Amino acid sequence: MNISNTSTSNLKLEEENRRLRISLQELSILNEIAAALSSALSLNKIIELIVSKCIKHFRVEQCSVTLLDKKKDSSNFQTMIRKADDSKFNVAYRLDNQIVGWIMLNKKPITVNDMSSDKRFFSPPELGAKIKSFISVPLMIKGQLIGILTVFNKKDNLEFASEDERLLGIIASQSAHVIENVRLHEDEQKLLALHEEIKHAGEIQKNLLPKKLPSIKNYDVYALNVPAKEVGGDYYDFININDNKIAFCLGDVTGKGLPASLLMANVQATLRSQILFDFPCNEAINRANILLYQSTDATKFVTLFTCVLNIDKDEMTYVNAGHNDPLLISKAGEIKKLNEGGLLLGCLPDSIYSESIFTLKKDDLLVIFTDGITEAMNALEEEFGDNRLLELLKANKNLTCKEITEIVFTAVKKHMQNVPQYDDMTMLLVKKNL
């Protein structure tokens, strides 16, 4: 047999065996990662697993996964997991920003085997001595970059081969879909948990509002609150001061949702603490304003209408702190707007509030409401408006407070048609029967 032919055959056999070993190793790591990724793990656990497998298989000193931070600008990435082989670990190799910039620009893998001579990247002298080589591949989903997988420094001073870049690319492709699915699942779980918290917050807020209407001789009282969301910023209350006095309060805090509901609870506690001392109405509001100013930030305010009924005298003392003017409608249909008071609460610590007194006569109707009613819009962006509300009230003033309220809310919903409710809607009515 020809010695030359035998040598050639042996070389071919060795090369074939080498390729076969590489293929088996590739299949092994891909199967390990595929099996692990199919289990129900958290995002961090999955990334840790990918990093650990890459360190072991590629025989590198370090590996990192950098993901796009969805909460920030689309070009902002953060390193989620960086892990090193304990036997080689000295310092965390950080070229993240430079690698991210290159990958974002080129959208393809990159292999560097000699950092000292590569002009595309700069590393400080103390780091340049540590980083000798790396492979970095993009994590892509439907053409969109969601992250980067990087391995640093092949052990034993070996160089990365083209097969290493190809395999890391396969791992990145396989991992990207799993990572994105897990992130979406975790986002969904967080959203469900938030919805549950909001639901509980809505139940707590409902319990803060009066559970029953006050029973006052010769008076009809009714109130209704319909929040735009599960929690809202509208507030109403009935505060029994003594056997002869009761306060009616209706307010609207800035904002929507949970922040507004928290401020609403603060308003209720603050106002109750002052009203129950039986201070003059304007003094109670002065004190409440100072307390709210001290406990809220500069962007949070409250419009509030507060009135105290002296049942024996049929006298109502009120303060309007920047709220929509309530309407006092007489039996004859005469309208009086109640606007005595001052600025909305929490705006300035030294605001001074004035009060006014009026006497309720038979069939007089007091209507207090929030702007969610008058500013409710339809598909043409037309507001329900003050005039529509006023006409409804005048036409139905002889009905009970509950009937009037139901007529108003039905009319507002009809005006809105299919447009979602944007703001909380609240009404509180007091009527003198005898």
Secondary structure, DSSP 4 states (H G I P E B T S, - for coil): --HHHHHHHHHHHHHHHHHHHHHHHHHHHHHHHHHHHTS---HHHHHHHHHHHHHHHHTEEEEEEEEE-TTS-TT-EEEEEEEE-TTT-SS----HHHHHHHHHHH-S-EEES-GGG-TT----HHHHTT---EEEEEEEETTEEEEEEEEEEEGGGPPPPHHHHHHHHHHHHHHHHHHHHHHHHHHHHHHHHHHHHHHHHHHHHHHHS-SS----TTEEEEEEEE-SSSS-SEEEEEEEEETTEEEEEEEEESS-HHHHHHHHHHHHHHHHHHHTTT--HHHHHHHHHHHHHHHS-TT--EEEEEEEEETTTTEEEEEEES----EEE-TT--EEE---EESPBTS-TT-----EEEE--TT-EEEEE-HHHHT-B-TT--B-HHHHHHHHHHHTTTS-HHHHHHHHHHHHHHHHTTSPP-S-EEEEEEEE--
